[in-house]
Amino acid sequence: MFNGKIVIQTLLGLSALGVLIQANAKPVTSLTSNQPNKVLIVLTNHDRLGDTGKKTGFYLSEAAHPHALFAQAGYEVDFVSPTGANAPIDPSSLKLDDPINRQFVENPTVMAEVNDTLAPQEVNPAEYKAILFAGGHGTMWDFPNDRGLAKLTAAIYDRGGIVGAVCHGPAGLVNVRLANGSYLVAGKTVAAFTNEEEAAVGLTKTMPFLLESKLIERGAKHTEAPNFQAHVAVSDRLVTGQNPASATGVAQQMIELLKP
């Protein structure tokens, strides 16, 4: 329990998926029924893993799995990135024995959109009911200080939309300020790739900052499961997940919040 707020544990039909839901989560009230059923997925453009000489990008399953669920639920999905250019896939995440990942990369329409994403200034926030920041280590470099993404995210949230982020995706939330001047994450319960998980993959010193620490610095109440276990936190209209195993749960909870 966090500051007297009741936290409910559920499983979403996935035996290993932990979900924290604050009892005061608010429904979408300002989105109109005739608004297009559109969702944005945010992808990184950054492809270099610090000074390691290794490639990075967005983590495939953190985009592919939510994309499949949003499409199945009847939502049109667009991709946006900081530059509006190609969004590289982290080579380490190209696990094509996963049928959802394979379907994603073998879909020419989807890959055309990934290779030529929208730029933030090309997006009208009034057209979207939700925005999801997919993770991958690349996000740590280009998400945090992108003013266009921050403005877009705040606009969607302030008008009653849903904001989601998974793994390193919450890097895109650390500098988002709402219309009232407060940080979006301030006072909210969140989950993200933990400091312990970063140490476990040997990248603590490579990262420009530690995501868990930055979220706490911004006033968020960080929660976590054991390393690499699925864990999702729902706080008001913010849905966050700890790691790749949490991507499906984040999308599921966003879809639940989007229901009339």
C-alpha positions in Angstrom: 0.0 0.0 0.0 1.2 3.5 -0.8 0.3 6.5 1.3 -3.0 4.9 2.4 -4.1 4.1 -1.1 -5.4 0.6 -1.6 -3.4 -1.5 -4.1 -5.0 -4.5 -5.7 -3.0 -7.4 -7.0 -4.3 -9.2 -10.1 -3.0 -11.5 -12.8 -4.6 -10.5 -16.1 -4.8 -14.2 -17.0 -1.0 -14.4 -17.1 0.3 -16.4 -14.1 3.5 -14.5 -13.7 2.2 -11.0 -14.3 2.0 -8.7 -11.3 -0.1 -5.7 -11.6 -0.5 -2.8 -9.1 -3.7 -0.8 -9.5 -4.5 2.2 -7.4 -8.1 2.2 -6.3 -8.5 5.9 -7.2 -7.7 5.3 -10.9 -9.8 7.7 -12.9 -11.8 6.8 -16.0 -11.4 8.7 -19.2 -13.9 11.5 -19.0 -13.0 14.1 -21.6 -12.5 11.8 -24.6 -15.5 11.9 -26.9 -17.2 8.8 -28.3 -16.7 10.1 -31.9 -13.0 10.6 -31.5 -11.0 8.3 -33.8 -9.8 5.0 -32.2 -6.2 5.8 -32.5 -3.2 5.0 -30.4 0.4 6.2 -30.7 3.5 4.0 -30.0 6.7 6.0 -29.4 9.9 4.5 -30.7 13.5 5.6 -30.3 15.8 6.7 -33.1 19.0 6.1 -31.1 21.1 3.1 -32.3 24.3 3.3 -30.4 24.8 1.7 -26.9 27.0 4.4 -25.4 30.6 3.9 -26.1 30.4 0.1 -26.2 30.5 -0.2 -29.9 27.2 -2.2 -29.8 24.0 -1.4 -31.6 20.7 -0.7 -29.8 17.3 0.7 -30.6 13.8 -0.2 -29.5 13.1 -3.6 -28.0 11.0 -5.5 -30.5 8.5 -7.2 -28.2 7.8 -4.0 -26.4 6.3 -2.6 -29.6 5.1 -5.7 -31.4 3.1 -7.2 -28.5 1.2 -4.0 -27.6 0.7 -3.3 -31.3 -1.0 -6.6 -31.8 -3.2 -6.1 -28.8 -4.2 -2.6 -29.8 -5.0 -3.7 -33.3 -7.0 -6.7 -32.0 -9.0 -4.3 -29.8 -9.9 -2.2 -32.8 -7.4 0.6 -32.5 -5.5 2.2 -35.3 -1.8 2.4 -34.3 0.7 5.0 -35.5 4.4 5.3 -34.7 6.1 8.4 -33.7 9.8 9.1 -32.8 11.9 12.1 -31.8 13.1 12.8 -35.3 10.4 11.2 -37.4 12.9 9.1 -39.1 13.8 5.4 -39.0 13.3 3.6 -35.7 16.0 0.8 -35.4 15.3 -2.5 -33.7 17.7 -3.5 -31.0 19.4 -6.6 -32.5 19.4 -8.4 -29.2 15.6 -8.3 -29.3 15.1 -9.9 -32.7 13.6 -13.1 -31.3 11.7 -14.3 -34.3 10.7 -17.6 -32.7 8.1 -15.4 -31.1 5.2 -15.5 -33.6 4.0 -12.0 -32.6 7.5 -10.5 -33.2 7.7 -12.4 -36.5 4.3 -11.1 -37.6 5.4 -7.6 -36.8 8.6 -7.6 -38.8 7.1 -9.5 -41.7 4.3 -7.0 -42.1 5.4 -4.7 -44.9 2.9 -2.0 -43.9 4.0 -1.9 -40.3 7.7 -1.9 -41.1 7.2 0.9 -43.6 5.8 3.0 -40.8 8.6 2.0 -38.4 11.2 2.9 -41.0 9.5 6.3 -41.6 7.8 7.3 -38.3 5.9 10.4 -37.6 7.7 13.3 -36.0 6.0 14.9 -32.9 5.1 18.1 -34.7 3.2 16.0 -37.3 0.9 14.6 -34.7 -2.3 16.1 -33.6 -2.8 15.0 -30.0 -6.6 15.4 -30.2 -6.7 12.5 -32.6 -5.2 10.0 -30.1 -6.7 8.3 -27.1 -3.5 6.9 -25.8 0.3 7.0 -26.2 2.7 4.2 -25.3 6.5 4.6 -25.0 8.1 1.3 -26.0 11.5 0.6 -24.4 14.9 -0.4 -25.5 18.2 1.1 -24.3 18.2 3.6 -27.1 15.4 5.5 -25.4 17.7 6.6 -22.6 19.5 8.9 -25.0 16.8 10.5 -27.1 13.5 10.3 -25.1 14.1 12.3 -22.0 14.9 15.7 -23.4 12.7 15.7 -26.5 10.4 18.7 -26.0 8.1 17.6 -28.8 7.4 14.3 -27.3 6.9 15.8 -23.9 4.5 18.3 -25.2 2.5 15.7 -27.1 2.4 13.4 -24.1 1.2 16.1 -21.7 -1.5 17.2 -24.2 -2.9 13.6 -24.5 -2.9 13.1 -20.7 -4.3 16.6 -19.9 -7.3 16.0 -22.1 -8.2 12.6 -20.5 -6.0 10.2 -22.5 -4.0 7.3 -21.3 -0.2 7.3 -21.1 1.8 4.0 -21.0 5.4 3.1 -20.9 7.4 -0.1 -20.6 10.9 -1.1 -19.5 13.2 1.9 -20.5 10.2 3.6 -22.1 9.5 5.6 -19.0 12.6 7.6 -19.9 10.2 9.5 -22.1 8.2 10.6 -19.0 10.9 12.0 -16.7 10.6 15.5 -18.0 6.9 15.6 -19.0 5.1 18.4 -17.2 1.4 18.8 -17.2 -0.7 21.9 -17.7 -0.5 22.6 -13.9 3.3 22.6 -14.0 3.8 19.3 -12.1 5.7 16.3 -13.4 3.4 13.7 -14.9 5.0 11.0 -12.7 5.0 13.0 -9.5 3.0 11.2 -6.8 2.1 8.3 -9.1 3.0 4.7 -8.6 5.3 3.5 -11.4 7.3 0.5 -12.7 10.3 0.7 -14.9 13.6 -1.1 -15.6 15.2 -1.2 -12.2 18.7 -0.2 -11.1 19.2 -3.8 -10.1 18.2 -5.1 -13.5 20.6 -2.5 -15.1 23.4 -3.9 -13.0 22.4 -7.4 -13.9 22.9 -6.7 -17.6 26.1 -4.9 -17.0 25.1 -1.5 -18.2 24.9 0.7 -15.1 28.0 2.8 -16.1 26.9 2.9 -19.8 23.6 4.5 -19.2 23.4 8.4 -19.2 21.4 8.0 -15.9 19.6 5.3 -14.0 15.9 5.3 -14.8 14.6 4.1 -11.4 16.6 6.8 -9.6 15.4 9.5 -12.0 11.7 8.6 -11.6 12.1 8.7 -7.8 13.8 12.1 -8.2 10.8 13.3 -10.1 8.5 12.3 -7.2 7.3 9.0 -8.5 6.6 6.0 -6.2 8.7 3.3 -7.8 7.6 -0.3 -7.4 9.3 -3.5 -8.6 9.2 -7.3 -8.9 12.2 -9.6 -8.8 14.6 -9.1 -11.7 13.0 -9.7 -15.1 9.6 -10.8 -13.7 6.5 -9.2 -15.2 5.2 -6.2 -13.2 2.7 -3.5 -14.2 1.6 -0.5 -12.2 -1.6 1.5 -12.9 -1.8 4.9 -11.3 -4.6 7.2 -12.4 -4.3 7.2 -16.3 -0.6 6.2 -16.3 0.3 2.6 -17.0 3.9 1.5 -16.6 5.8 -1.9 -16.8 9.1 -3.0 -15.5 10.7 -4.9 -18.3 10.0 -6.8 -21.6 7.9 -9.4 -19.8 5.6 -6.6 -18.8 4.8 -5.2 -22.3 1.6 -7.3 -22.8 0.3 -6.4 -19.4 0.8 -2.7 -20.0 -1.2 -2.8 -23.2 -3.9 -4.9 -21.6 -4.3 -2.4 -18.8 -4.3 0.5 -21.2 -7.1 -1.1 -23.2 -9.1 -1.7 -20.0 -8.8 2.0 -19.1 -9.9 3.0 -22.6 -13.1 1.1 -22.4 -16.2 3.3 -22.2 
